[in-house]
Amino acid sequence: MSKPKIKRDEQFKRDAVELSLKSDKNCKDIAEDLGVSYNALIRWRKEYRDKGNLAFPGNGKQKSFYLKNKRINKTKKRTKN
């Protein structure tokens, strides 16, 4: 039987990622200390690297907001050229 899925909030994920980036410990040990899977921590790091402050949208920040911002930035780049 699998374990029930525990939802982690945006701040927990952000703190976990920042800890993993600044710590001398490896990701496997940090994940174990935090009680999350190694794969989840690696996935959070990738999302944080790719999206920055828009990572971990949860219920408060919708993905559509992220996509709208992305389109606006592309438009700005095209108009500069």
C-alpha positions, 0 to 999 in steps of 0.5 A: 500500500502506498503512502498518502500524498502530503501537499507541501506549501509554496514556502516549504518548497522554496525553503527546501530548494534554497537549502539544497542550493546553499548547503554542503549536504547532497540533495539525497540527504537533505530530502531525507532530513526534510521527509520528502523524496529525492525526486520531489526535491530535484523536481522542485529545484528544476521548477525553481530554476526554470520559473523563478518567483513564479514557481510553485503556483499552487492555488494562489498563482494560476499558471495562466498568469505565468503564461500571460507573463511569458507572452508579454515578455516575448512581445516586448522582446520582439518589439525591441528588435 
